[in-house]
Amino acid sequence: MQPETYDYLCENALNRAIEDVLLSIPSSIQERYSLSYLNNFDKKKEKIFKEYNIQRKVIRKKFFDVGEDRKKLIDIHKVSACFTAAVLKVRVFDYKELEPMNMSVFYSNYTLAFLSGIHILYLCMLSDYEKSGEKELATLLKKQATFVFPETNKGHDKYLQGRVKTLALNDMYAIDFDILTYADMLYWIEKYNKDELQKLMAAENRENNS
């Protein structure tokens, strides 16, 4: 990944994910636990970039060895998964570990990792629609502003909460982050959103033609 591309992703994916996390936690809770990402943030971004490139090189060498042919790039799902892995390792948010521990604060870095990858995928999907001239789908995706997630069974965590908890549990029990499996999950999230947008476009067209 070129530094310019990384700067773009930080501005439009990582920073947006940070905002999402902060918006989900009341300011009074943030103050009580001193939740912040500003401590050495530039250094953390540098570490994320280095860690991303490490993850990407491992995946390319282990599963997609193309020798010197740099034109054969890994797909966006693996890029997003590598970025997620990097954010998980760096820990952007700092906070005090007080008792009782607020779970939204505890999950803040895991939520950030999940949303960072999701926002990268969103940006790529929007770019693909715009490049292919699918203006109606691009407009609907812009209006949606982010990805939507499937409904879960009654009594279960919502989809996003479930994925964040899984990241946290795997980290707590020192289970290696599986980039290929995670990339596959991201593929299905993207497909779900493409299908939902197609349904929405069809419904709007029916309504306009009725």
C-alpha positions in Angstrom: 0.0 0.0 0.0 1.3 3.4 -1.0 1.6 6.0 1.8 -0.9 8.2 -0.1 -3.4 5.4 -0.1 -2.9 4.8 3.6 -3.4 8.5 4.4 -6.7 8.4 2.4 -7.8 5.3 4.4 -6.9 6.9 7.7 -8.9 10.0 6.8 -11.9 8.3 5.5 -12.0 4.9 7.2 -10.0 4.9 10.4 -10.9 8.4 11.5 -14.6 7.7 10.7 -14.5 4.5 12.7 -13.0 6.5 15.7 -15.9 8.9 15.4 -18.4 6.1 15.3 -16.9 4.5 18.5 -17.0 7.8 20.3 -20.5 8.6 19.3 -21.7 5.2 20.6 -20.3 5.9 24.2 -21.9 8.7 26.3 -19.5 11.6 27.1 -19.9 11.0 30.8 -18.6 7.4 30.4 -15.7 8.6 28.2 -14.7 11.1 31.0 -15.0 8.6 33.8 -12.7 6.1 32.0 -10.5 8.8 30.4 -11.2 7.2 27.0 -9.1 8.9 24.3 -7.2 8.1 21.1 -5.1 11.3 21.1 -2.1 9.9 23.0 0.7 9.4 20.4 -1.9 9.1 17.7 0.5 9.9 14.9 2.9 7.2 16.1 0.0 4.8 16.4 -0.9 5.5 12.8 2.7 4.8 11.8 2.5 1.5 13.7 -0.7 0.5 12.0 0.8 1.1 8.6 3.9 -1.0 9.4 1.7 -3.7 10.9 -0.6 -3.7 7.9 2.3 -4.2 5.6 3.6 -7.1 7.7 0.2 -8.8 7.6 -0.1 -8.3 3.9 3.4 -9.6 3.1 2.7 -12.8 5.2 -0.6 -13.4 3.4 1.0 -12.9 0.0 4.0 -15.1 0.7 2.0 -17.8 2.4 -1.0 -18.1 0.2 -0.6 -15.9 -2.9 3.1 -16.0 -3.9 3.3 -14.3 -7.3 7.1 -13.8 -7.2 8.1 -10.4 -8.6 4.8 -9.7 -10.3 3.6 -6.7 -8.2 0.6 -6.2 -10.5 -1.2 -9.2 -8.9 -2.7 -7.6 -5.9 -4.7 -9.2 -3.1 -8.4 -8.4 -3.2 -10.1 -5.7 -1.1 -11.5 -8.2 1.4 -8.0 -9.3 2.4 -6.8 -5.7 2.4 -9.6 -4.9 4.8 -8.8 -8.0 6.9 -5.1 -7.1 7.1 -6.1 -3.5 8.2 -8.4 -4.9 10.8 -5.6 -7.1 12.1 -3.2 -4.1 12.3 -5.7 -2.0 14.2 -6.3 -4.8 16.7 -2.5 -5.0 17.4 -1.9 -1.3 17.8 -4.7 -0.4 20.2 -5.7 3.1 19.2 -7.9 3.9 22.3 -6.4 4.4 25.8 -8.6 4.2 28.9 -8.5 3.6 32.6 -9.4 0.0 33.8 -11.8 0.9 36.5 -14.3 -1.4 38.4 -16.9 -2.0 37.4 -15.6 -2.0 33.8 -17.9 -0.4 31.2 -18.1 -2.9 28.3 -18.4 -0.3 25.6 -15.1 1.2 26.7 -13.6 -2.3 27.0 -14.7 -3.2 23.5 -13.6 0.2 22.0 -10.5 -1.1 20.3 -12.2 -4.2 19.0 -15.1 -2.1 17.7 -12.7 0.3 16.0 -10.9 -2.6 14.3 -14.1 -4.1 13.0 -15.5 -0.7 11.8 -12.2 0.3 10.2 -12.3 -2.7 7.9 -16.0 -2.2 7.2 -15.4 1.4 6.2 -12.6 0.4 3.8 -14.9 -2.1 2.1 -17.7 0.6 1.9 -15.3 3.0 0.2 -14.2 0.4 -2.3 -17.8 -0.6 -3.1 -18.8 3.0 -3.6 -15.8 3.6 -5.9 -16.7 0.5 -7.9 -20.3 1.7 -8.4 -19.1 5.1 -9.5 -16.4 3.7 -11.9 -18.9 1.3 -13.5 -21.5 4.0 -14.0 -24.0 2.5 -11.6 -25.1 5.9 -10.4 -28.4 4.9 -8.9 -26.7 2.2 -6.7 -23.9 4.7 -5.8 -26.5 7.3 -4.7 -28.4 4.7 -2.6 -25.1 3.6 -0.9 -24.2 7.2 -0.2 -27.6 7.8 1.3 -27.2 4.6 3.4 -23.8 6.1 4.5 -22.4 2.8 5.8 -23.0 -0.9 5.6 -26.1 -2.6 7.1 -25.9 -6.0 8.7 -28.2 -9.1 8.7 -30.7 -9.5 11.5 -29.8 -12.1 14.1 -32.1 -14.6 15.9 -34.1 -13.3 18.8 -32.1 -13.3 22.1 -28.8 -13.2 20.3 -26.4 -10.2 20.0 -26.9 -7.9 17.0 -24.5 -8.8 14.2 -22.0 -6.0 14.9 -21.9 -6.8 18.6 -21.4 -10.5 17.9 -18.4 -9.8 15.6 -16.8 -7.4 18.1 -17.2 -9.9 20.9 -15.6 -12.6 18.8 -12.6 -10.3 18.1 -12.3 -9.6 21.8 -12.6 -13.3 22.9 -10.1 -14.5 20.4 -7.7 -11.8 21.6 -8.2 -12.6 25.3 -7.6 -16.3 24.6 -4.6 -15.6 22.3 -6.3 -17.2 19.3 -4.5 -16.1 16.1 -6.4 -13.7 13.9 -7.4 -15.7 10.8 -7.1 -13.2 7.9 -8.5 -15.5 5.2 -11.6 -16.5 7.2 -12.1 -12.9 8.2 -11.8 -11.8 4.6 -14.4 -14.4 3.6 -16.8 -12.9 6.2 -16.2 -9.5 4.8 -17.0 -10.8 1.3 -20.4 -12.0 2.6 -21.1 -8.7 4.3 -20.4 -6.9 1.1 -22.6 -9.3 -0.9 -25.4 -8.8 1.6 -25.2 -5.1 1.1 -25.1 -5.4 -2.7 -28.2 -7.6 -2.6 -30.0 -5.2 -0.2 -29.2 -2.2 -2.4 -30.5 -4.1 -5.5 -33.8 -4.9 -3.7 -34.1 -1.2 -2.6 -33.4 0.0 -6.2 -36.0 -2.4 -7.6 -38.6 -1.3 -5.0 -38.0 2.4 -5.8 -38.3 1.8 -9.5 -41.5 -0.1 -9.0 -42.9 2.8 -6.9 -41.8 5.3 -9.5 -43.4 3.4 -12.3 -46.7 2.7 -10.6 
